[in-house]
Amino acid sequence: MLIGICSDTHDHVEHITKAAALFKKRSVGMVIHAGDYCSPFTIPLFQDLPLHGIFGNNDGDKYLLMKKFDDIGATLHGSFFTFNQDKLNFAVYHGTHPEITESLELCGKYDVVISGHTHQARVDTIGDTLSINPGSVNGFDQDALIAFFDTENRQVKFVELQNEVL
């Protein structure tokens, strides 16, 4: 399965729109958002995507975020989310506390750990665990990024949103 991964959208409507279009174009089986949407008004931009998300440290109105997720048929899992896909165990945590992210990477329970928060794209193998940080959709004067993870070959590919034309 191809999984679309994003984080730290921070209300950047243009980049969120591009990310959602790319996820649809590549027919992802799942979209993981690792938190920091910031404002609930951005959630409908993910309409018609199999979106699963968690809260980040900058998500204000959590109740309205939950309602907006529900309105588009998406799932907001709270602050931490685990799932199994294609015999891989995943953990998703925003990354607010680096010690927690590191513990998830080192515990040996997860094949893939997805986090955000730092706004820095990163792929590392720690023991048998693949750690993925897709960077920031917002960009913050750096590259605005999303990632794709293929569960078959365990490959990660980053895409720069500012280079994409809709």
Secondary structure in CASP SS format (residue, H / E / C, confidence):
PFRMAT SS
TARGET T0000
AUTHOR 0000-0000-0000
METHOD secondary structure of the structure
MODEL  1
M C 1.00
L E 1.00
I E 1.00
G E 1.00
I E 1.00
C E 1.00
S C 1.00
D C 1.00
T C 1.00
H C 1.00
D C 1.00
H C 1.00
V H 1.00
E H 1.00
H H 1.00
I H 1.00
T H 1.00
K H 1.00
A H 1.00
A H 1.00
A H 1.00
L H 1.00
F H 1.00
K H 1.00
K H 1.00
R C 1.00
S C 1.00
V C 1.00
G C 1.00
M E 1.00
V E 1.00
I E 1.00
H E 1.00
A C 1.00
G C 1.00
D C 1.00
Y C 1.00
C C 1.00
S C 1.00
P H 1.00
F H 1.00
T H 1.00
I H 1.00
P H 1.00
L H 1.00
F H 1.00
Q C 1.00
D C 1.00
L C 1.00
P C 1.00
L E 1.00
H E 1.00
G E 1.00
I C 1.00
F C 1.00
G C 1.00
N C 1.00
N C 1.00
D C 1.00
G C 1.00
D C 1.00
K H 1.00
Y H 1.00
L H 1.00
L H 1.00
M H 1.00
K H 1.00
K H 1.00
F H 1.00
D H 1.00
D H 1.00
I C 1.00
G C 1.00
A C 1.00
T E 1.00
L E 1.00
H C 1.00
G C 1.00
S C 1.00
F E 1.00
F E 1.00
T E 1.00
F E 1.00
N E 1.00
Q E 1.00
D C 1.00
K C 1.00
L E 1.00
N E 1.00
F E 1.00
A E 1.00
V E 1.00
Y E 1.00
H C 1.00
G C 1.00
T C 1.00
H C 1.00
P H 1.00
E H 1.00
I H 1.00
T H 1.00
E H 1.00
S H 1.00
L H 1.00
E H 1.00
L H 1.00
C C 1.00
G C 1.00
K C 1.00
Y C 1.00
D C 1.00
V E 1.00
V E 1.00
I E 1.00
S C 1.00
G C 1.00
H C 1.00
T C 1.00
H C 1.00
Q C 1.00
A E 1.00
R E 1.00
V E 1.00
D E 1.00
T E 1.00
I E 1.00
G C 1.00
D C 1.00
T E 1.00
L E 1.00
S E 1.00
I E 1.00
N E 1.00
P E 1.00
G C 1.00
S C 1.00
V C 1.00
N C 1.00
G C 1.00
F C 1.00
D C 1.00
Q C 1.00
D C 1.00
A C 1.00
L E 1.00
I E 1.00
A E 1.00
F E 1.00
F E 1.00
D E 1.00
T C 1.00
E C 1.00
N C 1.00
R C 1.00
Q E 1.00
V E 1.00
K E 1.00
F E 1.00
V E 1.00
E E 1.00
L H 1.00
Q H 1.00
N H 1.00
E C 1.00
V C 1.00
L C 1.00
END
